Amino acid sequence: MTRSPARSPRLLLIATMVLVVAGGILLTVPQTPRAPAISAPRAPGPTTHPTATAESSRAAQAGAPAQATASAASPQSASASALPPHGEGVAGDAAIQKSLEDAWPADLAAADEHTLLAAGRGLLRADATGVDRAEWPALFGDPDQAIAPAFSTARFRIQAAIARRNGSPNQAVVHLVWAGTDRGGTYTDRRITDWYFAHTSTKGASAWTPLPRT
């Protein structure tokens, strides 16, 4: 039976010395202690009130439209919204007159405005119903050969009228709102007609002359 050779004492001695040297080296190297990681303290956040936040958000969203609505609420739009409904009758005429005056402030002398309104009303009546067309032969021609009127006098009514300058002191327009029944029997109110005038002077006399409708 063959016996395994005994380990050499020399090898054991070398191994022991290597371990001793390695341990000494490790003991001589300074160990830097690692500082524990410290997280920065979190700043306290603002206290949130759900109700207040919701109200602020709604106010921010509604800010621009609210301003636009306020700026759009002009006297003219307010007057337009106050117009009576169609078919209101004579009771609604005053509101229509006021809306015209609010939307288009007066800019003529009182005497000129009075003259123009009277002429504009007469011209509209003559044109729509045929009444007194002979007073304006330059506009309506021979009354006996004139076109038959489109509206009857029974339910013809001028609801409102204003006279204003039309670009210059020598030009004017009469703006009329009216109602009437046509030859077919259909009644319609809040019709709109404009008559234009030019201021003329002849031998020291001045007058407002109606212009032909084109």
PLY file of the C-alpha trace (Angstrom):
ply
format ascii 1.0
element vertex 214
property float x
property float y
property float z
element edge 213
property int vertex1
property int vertex2
end_header
0.00 0.00 0.00
1.47 3.34 -1.13
1.35 6.28 1.36
0.84 9.88 0.15
3.86 12.02 0.75
3.54 14.36 3.72
3.09 18.03 2.96
6.33 19.93 3.07
6.72 22.09 6.18
8.40 24.59 3.96
5.24 25.20 1.90
3.19 25.71 5.02
5.68 28.21 6.31
5.58 30.21 3.06
1.79 30.29 3.03
1.74 31.46 6.64
4.14 34.27 5.92
2.12 35.46 2.90
-1.03 35.65 5.03
0.79 37.56 7.74
2.20 40.09 5.26
-1.24 40.58 3.60
-2.89 41.13 6.96
-0.30 43.71 7.91
-0.82 45.62 4.71
-4.54 45.74 5.27
-4.05 46.99 8.82
-1.75 49.82 7.72
-4.13 51.19 5.01
-6.34 53.91 6.63
-10.05 53.21 6.32
-12.16 56.33 5.44
-15.46 56.10 7.19
-18.38 56.58 4.80
-20.74 59.26 5.96
-24.35 58.24 6.00
-26.42 59.70 3.18
-28.55 62.56 4.46
-31.35 63.75 2.22
-32.10 67.45 2.13
-35.19 68.37 4.09
-38.21 68.91 1.85
-39.70 72.35 1.93
-43.24 72.30 3.14
-45.64 72.69 0.22
-48.46 75.25 0.18
-51.61 74.21 1.84
-54.15 73.38 -0.83
-57.78 74.10 -0.31
-59.75 72.21 -2.97
-62.66 74.62 -2.90
-60.51 77.74 -3.24
-58.46 76.16 -6.03
-61.56 75.25 -7.97
-62.96 78.74 -7.59
-59.66 80.33 -8.68
-59.54 78.06 -11.72
-63.07 78.95 -12.70
-62.32 82.65 -12.26
-59.21 82.39 -14.44
-61.12 80.57 -17.14
-63.96 83.03 -17.04
-61.77 86.15 -16.95
-61.34 86.81 -20.68
-64.93 86.07 -21.73
-66.24 88.26 -18.91
-64.18 91.22 -20.11
-65.22 90.64 -23.69
-68.86 90.49 -22.67
-68.54 93.72 -20.67
-66.94 95.55 -23.58
-69.54 94.22 -26.01
-72.44 95.43 -23.86
-72.62 98.81 -25.58
-75.66 101.11 -25.56
-76.31 100.18 -29.19
-76.45 96.45 -28.46
-78.57 97.12 -25.39
-80.99 99.17 -27.52
-81.12 96.44 -30.16
-81.96 93.84 -27.53
-84.80 96.07 -26.29
-86.61 96.04 -29.66
-90.16 94.74 -29.44
-91.05 91.46 -31.16
-92.56 91.46 -34.62
-96.29 92.04 -34.58
-96.21 94.13 -31.41
-98.24 96.86 -33.09
-98.34 100.56 -32.24
-97.27 99.79 -28.66
-93.79 98.84 -29.85
-93.15 101.86 -32.09
-91.74 104.04 -29.31
-89.07 101.43 -28.51
-88.03 101.27 -32.17
-87.79 105.07 -32.34
-85.64 105.17 -29.22
-83.33 102.45 -30.53
-82.72 104.46 -33.71
-81.99 107.64 -31.78
-79.62 105.84 -29.39
-77.74 104.12 -32.20
-77.44 107.23 -34.40
-77.17 110.49 -32.41
-78.61 113.66 -33.96
-76.21 115.72 -36.07
-78.47 118.12 -37.96
-80.00 121.46 -37.07
-83.49 121.04 -35.66
-85.10 122.89 -38.58
-83.32 120.76 -41.17
-84.19 117.57 -39.31
-87.86 118.55 -39.17
-87.94 119.36 -42.91
-86.21 116.14 -43.87
-88.45 113.97 -41.70
-91.59 115.45 -43.20
-90.26 114.94 -46.73
-89.05 111.42 -46.02
-92.37 110.34 -44.55
-94.29 111.80 -47.50
-92.00 110.14 -50.03
-92.30 106.75 -48.36
-96.10 106.99 -48.24
-96.25 108.06 -51.91
-93.91 105.30 -53.00
-95.61 102.51 -51.04
-99.29 103.47 -51.36
-99.40 105.93 -54.27
-100.83 108.74 -52.14
-99.70 112.26 -53.24
-97.22 111.09 -55.82
-98.04 114.19 -57.86
-96.06 116.28 -55.37
-92.82 114.70 -56.65
-93.17 114.39 -60.44
-89.39 114.23 -60.86
-89.37 111.03 -58.83
-92.64 109.32 -59.71
-93.48 110.75 -63.14
-97.02 111.15 -64.38
-99.39 109.90 -61.67
-101.78 108.55 -64.32
-99.05 106.34 -65.75
-97.32 105.41 -62.51
-96.94 101.83 -61.43
-99.73 100.63 -59.19
-98.83 100.88 -55.52
-97.58 97.71 -53.86
-99.20 98.42 -50.48
-102.66 99.44 -49.37
-103.25 102.48 -47.21
-105.37 100.52 -44.74
-102.54 99.07 -42.66
-99.66 101.28 -43.75
-97.85 102.76 -40.75
-94.50 104.47 -40.25
-93.13 103.03 -37.02
-90.03 105.21 -36.59
-87.92 107.70 -38.52
-84.72 109.70 -38.11
-82.88 112.21 -40.33
-79.08 112.36 -40.22
-76.13 113.63 -42.22
-74.80 111.33 -44.89
-71.08 111.98 -45.05
-71.16 115.77 -45.43
-73.25 118.76 -44.26
-74.86 118.95 -47.72
-75.95 115.32 -47.82
-78.60 113.67 -45.62
-80.53 110.44 -45.30
-83.93 109.76 -43.77
-84.04 106.29 -42.27
-87.57 104.91 -41.89
-89.00 101.78 -40.29
-92.54 100.94 -41.34
-95.26 98.33 -41.61
-97.78 97.53 -44.33
-99.96 94.97 -46.08
-99.01 94.17 -49.67
-101.41 93.42 -52.52
-101.25 89.73 -51.67
-102.61 90.40 -48.19
-99.35 89.74 -46.32
-98.68 92.07 -43.42
-95.06 92.75 -42.49
-93.69 95.17 -39.94
-90.22 96.63 -39.31
-89.53 97.18 -43.00
-86.63 99.57 -43.68
-86.41 102.28 -46.34
-83.83 105.06 -46.81
-84.42 108.28 -48.73
-81.40 110.42 -49.63
-81.34 114.20 -49.96
-78.96 116.89 -51.20
-78.89 120.45 -49.83
-79.27 122.95 -52.64
-79.30 126.77 -52.80
-81.13 128.69 -55.52
-81.29 132.51 -55.55
-80.59 132.74 -51.87
-83.14 130.07 -50.92
-81.97 126.74 -49.63
-83.82 123.44 -49.69
-83.34 119.73 -49.32
-83.92 117.98 -52.63
-84.73 114.24 -52.66
-82.50 112.14 -54.87
-83.90 109.50 -57.26
-83.81 105.99 -55.90
-81.53 103.70 -57.86
0 1
1 2
2 3
3 4
4 5
5 6
6 7
7 8
8 9
9 10
10 11
11 12
12 13
13 14
14 15
15 16
16 17
17 18
18 19
19 20
20 21
21 22
22 23
23 24
24 25
25 26
26 27
27 28
28 29
29 30
30 31
31 32
32 33
33 34
34 35
35 36
36 37
37 38
38 39
39 40
40 41
41 42
42 43
43 44
44 45
45 46
46 47
47 48
48 49
49 50
50 51
51 52
52 53
53 54
54 55
55 56
56 57
57 58
58 59
59 60
60 61
61 62
62 63
63 64
64 65
65 66
66 67
67 68
68 69
69 70
70 71
71 72
72 73
73 74
74 75
75 76
76 77
77 78
78 79
79 80
80 81
81 82
82 83
83 84
84 85
85 86
86 87
87 88
88 89
89 90
90 91
91 92
92 93
93 94
94 95
95 96
96 97
97 98
98 99
99 100
100 101
101 102
102 103
103 104
104 105
105 106
106 107
107 108
108 109
109 110
110 111
111 112
112 113
113 114
114 115
115 116
116 117
117 118
118 119
119 120
120 121
121 122
122 123
123 124
124 125
125 126
126 127
127 128
128 129
129 130
130 131
131 132
132 133
133 134
134 135
135 136
136 137
137 138
138 139
139 140
140 141
141 142
142 143
143 144
144 145
145 146
146 147
147 148
148 149
149 150
150 151
151 152
152 153
153 154
154 155
155 156
156 157
157 158
158 159
159 160
160 161
161 162
162 163
163 164
164 165
165 166
166 167
167 168
168 169
169 170
170 171
171 172
172 173
173 174
174 175
175 176
176 177
177 178
178 179
179 180
180 181
181 182
182 183
183 184
184 185
185 186
186 187
187 188
188 189
189 190
190 191
191 192
192 193
193 194
194 195
195 196
196 197
197 198
198 199
199 200
200 201
201 202
202 203
203 204
204 205
205 206
206 207
207 208
208 209
209 210
210 211
211 212
212 213
